[in-house]
Amino acid sequence: MLGLNRQIYYRSKRKVKKNNSIASKVVDLVKRIRLKQTKIGTRKLYQLLLPELQLLNVGRDKLFDIMRANRLDIKPKKQYHVTTNSHHRFKKHKNLIEHLEINRPEQVLVSDITYIGERSNPMYLSLVTDAYSKKIMGLNVSDSLNANGAIAALKEALKNRNYVDLPMIHHSDRGLQYCSHEYQRHLQENKVLCSMTESYDPYQNAVAERINGILKQEFILGIKINDLDLMNKFIRESVYIYNNERPHWSNYMKTPVEMHQQSEIKMRTYKSKNSTESTLDAINI
């Protein structure tokens, strides 16, 4: 009567029901991962859920469609707070890694400080990260921007080294914390060469900036913790998940810990916007 074949009609209804069932199962899988990694992106989810998605016959494009339809895709929010004071009397060091090929763990450690608190209760996170594997080696949560937090993160990173007999470079911006006598003394005592950015180009410390962004966007955003000790525990739990469970595009979808355990894989790089020279990957980590 409607000009539509009955068989086609019921086949279409069964297909819609089947697709809705698959989408529901995919949403449940995504929510399971996001209990720990609340802001993890769809590409990383696809890698983590690949065996289950293959059983459901869901490819990457279909996963993107399901995520969008259920409003599960992530729209990053920009946050900017100045934590670098490079106008000081301490010595500023040359950039030693600008043309360096990084091909193993603990060849270069990169450091940065980022703001994680609120205006009424400021807190600052100091991170020391391995540039090759993107593994966070040391951290400190502080309520001050003095050098103590950065020094504590450095001490932890040096304590956690696996390749202590190999030479290492420490790279950072020219902030007061990294140029201070105490920070430089720890580098010298551990025979670590000091390297610093020589301009305000964020690409010169791209890995450190990007790791800060990942933690803030995927783990910390929306979390309101006013107690310093509690924030420290939360950050350490987040870093454990980040190091051990979160795959990285620049690690060929290996976790930082997996990447840190070998040196055969060549790290991915990208071309900076202002240069044809190869620079540390900062876009799709």
For each residue, the residues with C-beta under 8 A, 3 or more apart:
1:
2:
3:
4: 8 9
5: 8 9
6: 9 10
7: 10 11
8: 4 5 11 12
9: 4 5 6 12 13
10: 6 7 13 14
11: 7 8 14 15
12: 8 9 15 16
13: 9 10 16 17
14: 10 11 17 18
15: 11 12 18 19
16: 12 13 19 20
17: 13 14 20 21
18: 14 15 21 22
19: 15 16 22 23
20: 16 17 23 24
21: 17 18 24 25
22: 18 19 25 26 56 57 58
23: 19 20 26 27 66 69 70
24: 20 21 27 28
25: 21 22 28 29 56
26: 22 23 29 30 49 53 56 58 63 66
27: 23 24 30 31 66 70 72
28: 24 25 31 32
29: 25 26 32 33 49 52 53
30: 26 27 33 34 45 49 67 72
31: 27 28 34 35
32: 28 29 35
33: 29 30 36 37 40 45 48 49
34: 30 31 37 38 39 40
35: 31 32 38
36: 33 241 245
37: 33 34 40 44 218 219 241 245 246
38: 34 35 218 219 222
39: 34 74 217 218 219 221
40: 33 34 37 44 45 48 74 218 246
41: 44 45 74 218
42: 45 46 63 64 67 73 74
43: 46 47 60 249
44: 37 40 41 47 48 246 247 253
45: 30 33 40 41 42 48 49 63 67
46: 42 43 49 50 53 60 63
47: 43 44 50 247 253
48: 33 40 44 45 245 247
49: 26 29 30 33 45 46 52 53 63
50: 46 47 53 54
51: 54 55
52: 29 49 55 56
53: 26 29 46 49 50 56 58 59 63
54: 50 51 57 58
55: 51 52
56: 22 25 26 52 53
57: 22 54
58: 22 26 53 54 62 63 66
59: 53 62 63
60: 43 46 63 64
61: 64 65
62: 58 59 65 66
63: 26 42 45 46 49 53 58 59 60 66 67
64: 42 60 61 67 68 73
65: 61 62 68 69
66: 23 26 27 58 62 63 69 70 72
67: 30 42 45 63 64 70 72 73
68: 64 65 71 72 73
69: 23 65 66
70: 23 27 66 67
71: 68
72: 27 30 66 67 68
73: 42 64 67 68
74: 39 40 41 42 217
75:
76: 217
77: 217 221
78:
79: 115 216
80:
81: 114 115
82:
83: 113 114 115 124 145 175
84: 113 173 174 175
85: 88 145 175 176
86: 92 173 174 175 176
87:
88: 85 176 179
89:
90: 176 179 180 181
91: 179 184
92: 86 174 179 196
93: 96 179 194 195 196
94: 195 196 198
95: 98 171 195 196 197 198 204
96: 93 100 169 171 193 194 195
97: 100 102 108 131 169 171 195 280
98: 95 204 277
99: 277
100: 96 97 108 169
101:
102: 97 107 108 131 132 267 280
103: 107 132 263 266 267
104: 107 132 163 166 263
105: 130 132 133 135 162 163 259 260 261 263
106: 109 130 132 161 162 163 166 168
107: 102 103 104 131 132 166 167 168 169
108: 97 100 102 130 131 132 168 169 170 171 195
109: 106 128 129 130 131 137 157 168 169 170 171 192
110: 128 129 130 131 170 171 172 205 207 208
111: 126 127 128 129 150 153 154 170 171 172 178 208
112: 126 127 172 173 205 208 209 211 212
113: 83 84 124 125 126 127 145 149 150 175 177
114: 81 83 124 125 127 212 215 216
115: 79 81 83 122 123 124 125
116: 123 124 125 141 216 220 231 235
117: 121 122 123 124 143 231
118: 121 122 224 226
119: 122
120:
121: 117 118 143 226
122: 115 117 118 119 143
123: 115 116 117 141 142 143 228 231
124: 83 113 114 115 116 117 141 142 143 144 145 149
125: 113 114 115 116 139 140 141 212 215 235
126: 111 112 113 139 140 141 142 149 150 152 153 177
127: 111 112 113 114 136 138 139 153 208 211 212 215
128: 109 110 111 136 137 138 139 153 154 156 157 170
129: 109 110 111 134 135 136 137 207 208 211
130: 105 106 108 109 110 133 134 135 137 256 260
131: 97 102 107 108 109 110 134 171 207 267 280
132: 102 103 104 105 106 107 108 259 260 263 267
133: 105 130 251 256 257 259 260
134: 129 130 131 207 211 248 250 251 256 259 285
135: 105 129 130 243 256 257 259 260
136: 127 128 129 139 211 239 242 243 256
137: 109 128 129 130 156 157 160 161
138: 127 128 152 153 154 155 156 157 158 159 160
139: 125 126 127 128 136 153 156 235 236 239
140: 125 126 149 150 152 153 156
141: 116 123 124 125 126 149 228 231 232 235
142: 123 124 126 145 146 148 149 152 228
143: 117 121 122 123 124 228
144: 124 148 149
145: 83 85 113 124 142 149 177
146: 142 149 177
147: 150 151 176 177 180 182 183
148: 142 144 151 152
149: 113 124 126 140 141 142 144 145 146 152 153 177
150: 111 113 126 140 147 153 154 177 178 183
151: 147 148 154 155 177 182 183 186
152: 126 138 140 142 148 149 155 156
153: 111 126 127 128 138 139 140 149 150 156 157
154: 111 128 138 150 151 157 158 170 183 186 187
155: 138 151 152 158 159 186
156: 128 137 138 139 140 152 153 159 160
157: 109 128 137 138 153 154 160 161
158: 138 154 155 161 186 190 192
159: 138 155 156
160: 137 138 156 157
161: 106 137 157 158 164 168
162: 105 106 260
163: 104 105 106 166
164: 161
165:
166: 104 106 107 163
167: 107 191 193
168: 106 107 108 109 161 192 193
169: 96 97 100 107 108 109 192 193 194 195
170: 108 109 110 111 128 154 187 192 193 194 195
171: 95 96 97 108 109 110 111 131 195 196 197 205 208
172: 110 111 112 175 178 195 196 197 205 208
173: 84 86 112 178 196 197 204 205
174: 84 86 92 178 179 196 197
175: 83 84 85 86 113 172 178 179
176: 85 86 88 90 147 179 180
177: 113 126 145 146 147 149 150 151 180 183
178: 111 150 172 173 174 175 183 196
179: 88 90 91 92 93 174 175 176 183 184 196
180: 90 147 176 177 183 184
181: 90 184 185
182: 147 151 185 186
183: 147 150 151 154 177 178 179 180 186 187
184: 91 179 180 181 187 188 194
185: 181 182 188 189
186: 151 154 155 158 182 183 189 190
187: 154 170 183 184 190 192 193 194
188: 184 185 191 192
189: 185 186
190: 158 186 187
191: 167 188
192: 109 158 168 169 170 187 188
193: 96 167 168 169 170 187
194: 93 96 169 170 184 187
195: 93 94 95 96 97 108 169 170 171 172
196: 92 93 94 95 171 172 173 174 178 179
197: 95 171 172 173 174 200 201 204 205
198: 94 95 204
199: 204
200: 197
201: 197 204 274
202: 205 206 209 282
203: 206 272 273 274 279 280 282
204: 95 98 173 197 198 199 201
205: 110 112 171 172 173 197 202 208 209
206: 202 203 209 210 279 280 281 282
207: 110 129 131 134 210 211 280 281 282 285
208: 110 111 112 127 129 171 172 205 211 212
209: 112 202 205 206 212 213 282
210: 206 207 213 214 282 283 285
211: 112 127 129 134 136 207 208 214 215 285
212: 112 114 125 127 208 209 215 216
213: 209 210 216 217
214: 210 211 217 218 219 242 246 285
215: 114 125 127 211 212 218 219 220 235 238 239 242
216: 79 114 116 212 213 219 220 221
217: 39 74 76 77 213 214 220 221
218: 37 38 39 40 41 214 215 221 242 246
219: 37 38 39 214 215 216 223 238 241 242
220: 116 215 216 217 223 235 238
221: 39 77 216 217 218
222: 38
223: 219 220 234
224: 118
225: 230 231 234
226: 118 121
227: 230 231
228: 123 141 142 143 231 232
229: 232 233
230: 225 227 233 234
231: 116 117 123 141 225 227 228 234 235
232: 141 228 229 235 236
233: 229 230 236 237
234: 223 225 230 231 237 238
235: 116 125 139 141 215 220 231 232 238 239
236: 139 232 233 239 240
237: 233 234 240 241
238: 215 219 220 234 235 241 242
239: 136 139 215 235 236 242 243
240: 236 237 243 244
241: 36 37 219 237 238 244 245 246
242: 136 214 215 218 219 238 239 245 246 256
243: 135 136 239 240 246 255 256 257
244: 240 241 255 256 257
245: 36 37 48 241 242 255
246: 37 40 44 214 218 241 242 243 255 256
247: 44 47 48 251 253 254 255
248: 134 251 253 254 255 256 259 285
249: 43 252 253 268 281 284 285
250: 134 267 268 281 284 285
251: 133 134 247 248 254 255 256 258 259 265 267 268
252: 249 265 268
253: 44 47 247 248 249
254: 247 248 251 258 259 265
255: 243 244 245 246 247 248 251 258 259
256: 130 133 134 135 136 242 243 244 246 248 251 259 260
257: 133 135 243 244 260 261
258: 251 254 255 261 262
259: 105 132 133 134 135 248 251 254 255 256 262 265
260: 105 130 132 133 135 162 256 257
261: 105 257 258
262: 258 259 265
263: 103 104 105 132
264:
265: 251 252 254 259 262
266: 103
267: 102 103 131 132 250 251 280 281
268: 249 250 251 252 281
269: 278 279 280 281
270: 278 279 281 282 283
271: 275 276 277 278 279
272: 203 275 277 279
273: 203
274: 201 203
275: 271 272 279
276: 271
277: 98 99 271 272
278: 269 270 271
279: 203 206 269 270 271 272 275 282
280: 97 102 131 203 206 207 267 269
281: 206 207 249 250 267 268 269 270 284 285
282: 202 203 206 207 209 210 270 279 285
283: 210 270
284: 249 250 281
285: 134 207 210 211 214 248 249 250 281 282
